[in-house]
Amino acid sequence: MRKLSSRNHRLYALATGLLGMILCVYLPTLILHLAIGPGADRAKQGWWTHFSGPTRPLPVNGYEVLLPAERTIALNPDFKQATSWIIWFVPEGTLYKIQFSAEAVSRVTLDGKILLKAPPKSRSRKVEERWCRLTPGPHLFRLDFYNKDGGGWFSIGFLTPPLMRLTALQNTMVAMPNRDHLETWWWLMRLSRPGTWFFGLLAGFSLLALLLPLARADRLYATIITIAIVAAPALLIPDLSGREPYIGPVIHKKLQQKQPRYVFIGNSMLWSRIDDSLLEHLLGGVPVYSIVNFGGLSGIHYLAMKYLLIPSGIQPKRVFIFFRSTTLVEPTARTTGPYFETLIKRITPAPDPVFERLAHGRETSPVSAFQRYLDTLFSVQKNRKMVRDAVGNAALWLSIPGTGQLRQEKRNQLRSLVNKHFALKNVGAGMDKESLRSGSREIPDFSSSVAKSFLPSILELARTQNFPLVFVRVQERPQDNGPVRDTPEMKQFIAELKDYLTINGAVLYDFTGDPELPLSMYGQGDHIEDPRQYTPLFFNRLHSLLQ
Amino acid sequence: MSFNSLSYLLYLPVIFIIYWLLPHRKQNAFLLAASYFFLGFIHPWFALLIFFISSANYCAARAMQWWPMRKKIILVLDLVVSLGVLAYFKYAGFFLENMAALLQAVGLPSFQSSLSIVLPVGISFYTFQTIAYTVDVYREDIPVQKNFIDFSLFISFFPQLVAGPIERSRDLMPQVEQRRSLTPEQVNHGLLLLVWGFFKKLVIADNTGLIAYKVFSLSDPGFYTVWAGVFSFAIQILADFWSYTDIARGSALLLGFKLSRNFNHPYFATSPADFWRRWHMSLSYWLRDYIYIPLGGSRVSAGRATGNIMLTFLLSGLWHGASWNFVLWGGYHGLLVLIHRWWRMILNRLQIGVPSRLQPGIVSVKIFLTFLFVCIGWLMFRVTDTSRLLAMLQLVPWHAGAGDFQVAVYLFFLCLLYSLPIWLHGFFHLQWSRQHSLDDPLPDSILMARPLLMAVLFLGILLLRSPAPSTFIYFQF
């Protein structure tokens, strides 16, 4: 190995190193830019609004136009959610009252801490207000906006003592972060990450040390600093991912308005079986409400009960939980991956300790603790979905290159075509489909697995809230037109489950083997083709429990 | 313990620190214990099995030394034990299943084959390593290792235990015996190999693997989709296996060992034989030295040489797995090598030459055609159900469904984007190899940019790794 000690080598090392650092910081920026699109394109992506008022450039060089002179900001009606960041240049340090109102579920985070949520908890209030002391200079607002019907509006303003005159945040006061600008990167990093100074110092030290390992690759200290340099760019990247808004308040409001006597919790098995309005009709106008989380299993049902049903304060006569086969004692099933990460964030206001322990094995395992530490250290990982989407978009662009509306439409068509191509109904028979659907089909031992499952926690929640629970086991798709028959192992499992539920004051109803559930009633997989066919059957079978 | 688990990220630094604090002799004992823990972490019985195989081979080699007159019988006995263990764990179920089917086919009373044996991790790799050692001792190519700890460490050295490279005694044993040292250059190179290996696995293999998985899960995929899936699988299997080797080599380098290369940009091969000189090199050389050459190699009659090639490749296929599709895959590659050999003979006889200005173009065509034929082989490798495989091979483009081509183009580009670093690395290597050999030191400019490269790769892992990580494909072999 040749020694790297000449002056030219050092200069080369400096140039390469600095170029690398800039590349590392800017590479994700460029990808994000491709994914999101600059300026006006951002509105198309649902990231930001089309503004209702006039806009003008900000005096700060490099920043984009942000807020209109008017207070109200509308979301593009084609999109259901928006996440954005605003840097507010607070003119003077004082006590401000932040006022926020929104049509749908939203939250405002100030410098990484949750400040306000909308809609307000109290039905009599229209706006949410919060006092906070702000120092002069830049502060980071993050806005998470969600409206399942698409579109919507929000407004944000502040009141300054002593006159308490309401002032809308205007474009002269705030800046939309433009990720192409180095200064914005600095502010975003400073304002979006906890422990910024520590990471900043670490990254700065690594930057200063950049010359050493490159010029002296044969020294031991060089190795240590190399490791620091490898990690530094990732530490420098701010956390730009918005948290999915918690949809709890919307569900609470609906439950409070409806005051259902029977509440159903489940996934698409429930959605394809129970038609709320038909059941209400059969019950003579008794209100019912279904909380459906597609794809969710026992862990999600537990969260739905804890964070969507219980905080609403209603007292249903019975709560029905729909499940399939052995999923009630499989705590880790369907709790990971991008879809479930998003779903969990939407139905929980903050990480749930029981869920974290049972579904992810956190708390107990040192490996999990290490994983959590790495996640905190390299919060750049939270931008993964955006970056991966950008790679997908780039592949679409390469398939149908070119600009213009027509080309974009063709790319959208191709995206739909790919989704249709790989729809679950096109998946082949056998092991692959089974694994895609519900993981391993091996029947677990009930007695040894129940303690590690969500079942005791669900029963405990129901007991404390005085909710009578009914667990409904749905029948899986019959193989031929005859009734489904369980294997002896499955029968044993269900018998033990039934005993366990009975001891704990809950009821199990099992639809498996019901002669009135032929293959012809089934649609895709274990789903029923039409819930209006199943709902009367459900009503007849569980009539005694619905009185 | 899998390389792509967080447990390994915790395990390796702990081993590294304790290992370098110990004196040389204790280092070997410690590494042996660490290797057994590594394997026992997957299943305690696997550690017991490797202890049994190591003991049997150690005894066989020592016995050959003590009774040189009877070394042939000892060798045969040792081969029976080693291959017997491999046959029992890997091929017994396959053999019984086919025996039952055969009896049924000829109308004789058959039986229900329900033998289900768990395949011990890495058995195919360490069994071949032990066989090579015993045969080398028999040939007196290497001295007998008298120290049991050193010998056991040679067999069970954890970085290469699960999926190779299959190391030769003459390369690895001296490293086990000698005092090892740690240089910053070794650490830097080892870290780069680790980061590059993790990138290949977590970003390239897992992302392209997800595409291949989706394609091959379809009940009725069209012509173009199938071949886009094959392309994805081709990338996946290369990145997956290569990444394992890189992580193994990087880990070993941190512990002061230098493991052999297992890959040399196989998709830039210019012929089927060249492909096998670049793909899973340690297995190719093993098959050459312990099967093909002992059978007579090419220095026999044309018919027998053909048979030797076919037999070697069929065994190579069977080594990969107890399934007919692997045998078919091996046979297919044997046939490719033979056809290419005949083609070259015809060209030589006709004395057809290519002008030098056309050479680069010809090389590109050769690379493309080799890759194409290798991809056809990957279809046989990926689809284990023979009837489904035949149905896929019978697909024709003019019966492809609407949109099939467009979807395939999209999948192709998606794979290409994820695998871009491997292709860039390949092109760089192609340029480099025109004037340099593999072992030539890289220029200063590249060495100096190493931390930068590592930083970019590390960032790539954080941002682009697949949401659905998978185990290494070669773990099943």
Boltz contact constraints between the chains, C-beta under 6 A:
constraints:
  - contact:
      token1: [A, 1]
      token2: [B, 185]
      max_distance: 6.0
  - contact:
      token1: [A, 4]
      token2: [B, 444]
      max_distance: 6.0
  - contact:
      token1: [A, 13]
      token2: [B, 448]
      max_distance: 6.0
  - contact:
      token1: [A, 16]
      token2: [B, 449]
      max_distance: 6.0
  - contact:
      token1: [A, 16]
      token2: [B, 452]
      max_distance: 6.0
  - contact:
      token1: [A, 20]
      token2: [B, 452]
      max_distance: 6.0
  - contact:
      token1: [A, 24]
      token2: [B, 455]
      max_distance: 6.0
  - contact:
      token1: [A, 24]
      token2: [B, 459]
      max_distance: 6.0
  - contact:
      token1: [A, 213]
      token2: [B, 451]
      max_distance: 6.0
  - contact:
      token1: [A, 214]
      token2: [B, 448]
      max_distance: 6.0
  - contact:
      token1: [A, 218]
      token2: [B, 184]
      max_distance: 6.0
  - contact:
      token1: [A, 218]
      token2: [B, 185]
      max_distance: 6.0
  - contact:
      token1: [A, 219]
      token2: [B, 184]
      max_distance: 6.0
  - contact:
      token1: [A, 220]
      token2: [B, 184]
      max_distance: 6.0
  - contact:
      token1: [A, 222]
      token2: [B, 184]
      max_distance: 6.0
  - contact:
      token1: [A, 223]
      token2: [B, 184]
      max_distance: 6.0
  - contact:
      token1: [A, 223]
      token2: [B, 187]
      max_distance: 6.0
  - contact:
      token1: [A, 223]
      token2: [B, 188]
      max_distance: 6.0
  - contact:
      token1: [A, 226]
      token2: [B, 451]
      max_distance: 6.0
  - contact:
      token1: [A, 229]
      token2: [B, 451]
      max_distance: 6.0
  - contact:
      token1: [A, 230]
      token2: [B, 454]
      max_distance: 6.0
  - contact:
      token1: [A, 230]
      token2: [B, 455]
      max_distance: 6.0
  - contact:
      token1: [A, 230]
      token2: [B, 458]
      max_distance: 6.0
  - contact:
      token1: [A, 233]
      token2: [B, 455]
      max_distance: 6.0
  - contact:
      token1: [A, 233]
      token2: [B, 459]
      max_distance: 6.0
  - contact:
      token1: [A, 234]
      token2: [B, 459]
      max_distance: 6.0
  - contact:
      token1: [A, 234]
      token2: [B, 462]
      max_distance: 6.0
  - contact:
      token1: [A, 337]
      token2: [B, 467]
      max_distance: 6.0
  - contact:
      token1: [A, 338]
      token2: [B, 467]
      max_distance: 6.0
  - contact:
      token1: [A, 367]
      token2: [B, 6]
      max_distance: 6.0
  - contact:
      token1: [A, 367]
      token2: [B, 7]
      max_distance: 6.0
  - contact:
      token1: [A, 370]
      token2: [B, 6]
      max_distance: 6.0
  - contact:
      token1: [A, 371]
      token2: [B, 6]
      max_distance: 6.0
  - contact:
      token1: [A, 378]
      token2: [B, 462]
      max_distance: 6.0
  - contact:
      token1: [A, 380]
      token2: [B, 462]
      max_distance: 6.0
  - contact:
      token1: [A, 381]
      token2: [B, 462]
      max_distance: 6.0
  - contact:
      token1: [A, 384]
      token2: [B, 463]
      max_distance: 6.0
  - contact:
      token1: [A, 387]
      token2: [B, 463]
      max_distance: 6.0
  - contact:
      token1: [A, 391]
      token2: [B, 417]
      max_distance: 6.0
  - contact:
      token1: [A, 394]
      token2: [B, 417]
      max_distance: 6.0
  - contact:
      token1: [A, 395]
      token2: [B, 410]
      max_distance: 6.0
  - contact:
      token1: [A, 395]
      token2: [B, 413]
      max_distance: 6.0
  - contact:
      token1: [A, 395]
      token2: [B, 414]
      max_distance: 6.0
  - contact:
      token1: [A, 395]
      token2: [B, 417]
      max_distance: 6.0
  - contact:
      token1: [A, 398]
      token2: [B, 413]
      max_distance: 6.0
  - contact:
      token1: [A, 399]
      token2: [B, 409]
      max_distance: 6.0
  - contact:
      token1: [A, 399]
      token2: [B, 410]
      max_distance: 6.0
  - contact:
      token1: [A, 399]
      token2: [B, 413]
      max_distance: 6.0
  - contact:
      token1: [A, 414]
      token2: [B, 406]
      max_distance: 6.0
  - contact:
      token1: [A, 417]
      token2: [B, 403]
      max_distance: 6.0
  - contact:
      token1: [A, 418]
      token2: [B, 407]
      max_distance: 6.0
  - contact:
      token1: [A, 418]
      token2: [B, 410]
      max_distance: 6.0
  - contact:
      token1: [A, 421]
      token2: [B, 407]
      max_distance: 6.0
  - contact:
      token1: [A, 422]
      token2: [B, 214]
      max_distance: 6.0
  - contact:
      token1: [A, 426]
      token2: [B, 218]
      max_distance: 6.0
  - contact:
      token1: [A, 427]
      token2: [B, 217]
      max_distance: 6.0
  - contact:
      token1: [A, 428]
      token2: [B, 217]
      max_distance: 6.0
  - contact:
      token1: [A, 428]
      token2: [B, 219]
      max_distance: 6.0
  - contact:
      token1: [A, 432]
      token2: [B, 217]
      max_distance: 6.0
